């Protein structure tokens, strides 16, 4: 498993919407990049900046934040704690 360092957070993104509220299916090429996910692991934080998120939190992060990684065919995003906009 991946163990984030310092103020990094490992997030499992939610699946992109494939259907609109009115029932129209959205093709893969037109889907928005997900901005919400579940924290899988969090680093220990920095000396002057403690971690505010923990494993299991559902968070909202910036659209172009972080680095995408794939482990065992599952996609994850590693983001800095400062890239997390809110805990839902």
Contact map, one row per residue, 1 for C-alpha under 8 A:
1110000000000000000000000000000000000000000000000000000000000000000000000000000000000000
1111000001000000000000000000000000000000100000000000000000000000000000000000000000000000
1111100001000000000000000000000000000000111000000000000000000000000000000000000000000000
0111111111000000000000000000000000000000111000000000000000000000000000000000010000000000
0011111100000000000000000000000000000000011110000000000000000000000000000000000000000000
0001111100000000000000000000000000000000001111000000000000000000000000000000000000000000
0001111110000000000000000000000000000000011111001010000000000000000000000000000110000000
0001111111000000000000000000000000000000011010000000000000000000000000000000011110000000
0001001111100000000000000000000000000011111000000000000000000000000000000000011110000000
0111000111110000000000000000000000000011110000000000000000000000000000000001111000000000
0000000011111000000000000000000000001111100000000000000000000000000000000001111000000000
0000000001111100000000000000000000001111000000000000000000000000000000000011100000000000
0000000000111110000000000000000001111100000000000000000000000000000000000011100000000000
0000000000011111000000000000000001111100000000000000000000000000000000000000000000000000
0000000000001111100000000000000001000000000000000000000000000000000000000000000000000000
0000000000000111110000000000001111000000000000000000000000000000000000000000000000000000
0000000000000011111100000100001100000000000000000000000000000000000000000000000000000000
0000000000000001111100001111001000000000000000000000000000000000000000000000000000000000
0000000000000000111111111100000000000000000000000000000000000000000000000000000000000000
0000000000000000111111111100000000000000000000000000000000000000000000000000000000000000
0000000000000000001111110000000000000000000000000000000000000000000000000000000000000000
0000000000000000001111110000000000000000000000000000000000000000000000000000000000000000
0000000000000000001111111000000000000000000000000000000000000000000000000000000000000000
0000000000000000001111111100000000000000000000000000000000000000000000000000000000000000
0000000000000000011100111110000000000000000000000000000000000000000000000000000000000000
0000000000000000111100011111011000000000000000000000000000000000000000000000000000000000
0000000000000000010000001111111000000000000000000000000000000000000000000000000000000000
0000000000000000010000000111111000000000000000000000000000000000000000000000000000000000
0000000000000000000000000011111000000000000000000000000000000000000000000000000000000000
0000000000000000000000000111111100000000000000000000000000000000000000000000000000000000
0000000000000001110000000111111110000000000000000000000000000000000000000000000000000000
0000000000000001100000000000011111000000000000000000000000000000000000000000000000000000
0000000000000001000000000000001111100000000000000000000000000010000000000000000000000000
0000000000001111000000000000000111111000000000000000000000000010000000000000000000000000
0000000000001100000000000000000011111000000000000000000000011110000000000000000000000000
0000000000001100000000000000000001111100000000000000000001111000000000000000000000000000
0000000000111100000000000000000001111110000000000000000001110000000000000000000000000000
0000000000111100000000000000000000011111000000000000001111100000000000000000000000000000
0000000011110000000000000000000000001111110000000000111111100000000000000000000000000000
0000000011110000000000000000000000000111110000000000001100000000000000000000000000000000
0111000011100000000000000000000000000011111000000000011000000000000000000000000000000000
0011101111000000000000000000000000000011111100000010111000000000000000000000000000000000
0011111110000000000000000000000000000000111110000010000000000000000000000000000000000000
0000111000000000000000000000000000000000011111000110000000000000000000000000000000000000
0000111100000000000000000000000000000000001111101110000000000000000000000000000000000000
0000011000000000000000000000000000000000000111111110000000000000000000000000000000000000
0000000000000000000000000000000000000000000011111100000000000000000000000000000000000000
0000000000000000000000000000000000000000000001111100000000000000000000000000000000000000
0000001000000000000000000000000000000000000011111110000000000000000000000000000000000000
0000000000000000000000000000000000000000000111111111000000000000000000000000000000000000
0000001000000000000000000000000000000000011111001111110000000000000000000000000010000000
0000000000000000000000000000000000000000000000000111110000000000000000000000000000000000
0000000000000000000000000000000000000010010000000011111010000000000000000000000010000010
0000000000000000000000000000000000000010110000000011111110000000000000000000000000000000
0000000000000000000000000000000000000111110000000000111110000000000000000000000000000000
0000000000000000000000000000000000000111000000000000011111000000000000000000000000000000
0000000000000000000000000000000000000110000000000000111111100000000000000000000000000011
0000000000000000000000000000000000011110000000000000000111110000000000000000000000000011
0000000000000000000000000000000000011110000000000000000011111000000000000000000000011111
0000000000000000000000000000000000111000000000000000000001111100000000000000000000011111
0000000000000000000000000000000000110000000000000000000000111110100000000000000000111100
0000000000000000000000000000000000100000000000000000000000011111100000000000000000111000
0000000000000000000000000000000011100000000000000000000000001111100000000000000000000000
0000000000000000000000000000000000000000000000000000000000000111110000000000000000000000
0000000000000000000000000000000000000000000000000000000000001111111000000000001000100000
0000000000000000000000000000000000000000000000000000000000000001111100000000111100100000
0000000000000000000000000000000000000000000000000000000000000000111110000000111000000000
0000000000000000000000000000000000000000000000000000000000000000011111000011110000000000
0000000000000000000000000000000000000000000000000000000000000000001111100011110000000000
0000000000000000000000000000000000000000000000000000000000000000000111111111000000000000
0000000000000000000000000000000000000000000000000000000000000000000011111111000000000000
0000000000000000000000000000000000000000000000000000000000000000000001111100000000000000
0000000000000000000000000000000000000000000000000000000000000000000001111110000000000000
0000000000000000000000000000000000000000000000000000000000000000000001111111000000000000
0000000000011000000000000000000000000000000000000000000000000000000111101111100000000000
0000000001111000000000000000000000000000000000000000000000000000000111100111110000000000
0000000001111000000000000000000000000000000000000000000000000000011110000011111000000000
0001000111100000000000000000000000000000000000000000000000000000011110000001111100000000
0000000111100000000000000000000000000000000000000000000000000000111000000000111110110000
0000001110000000000000000000000000000000000000000000000000000000010000000000011111110000
0000001110000000000000000000000000000000000000000010100000000000000000000000001111110000
0000000000000000000000000000000000000000000000000000000000000000000000000000000111111000
0000000000000000000000000000000000000000000000000000000000001100110000000000001111111000
0000000000000000000000000000000000000000000000000000000000111100000000000000001111111110
0000000000000000000000000000000000000000000000000000000000111100000000000000000001111110
0000000000000000000000000000000000000000000000000000000000111000000000000000000000011111
0000000000000000000000000000000000000000000000000000100011110000000000000000000000011111
0000000000000000000000000000000000000000000000000000000011110000000000000000000000000111
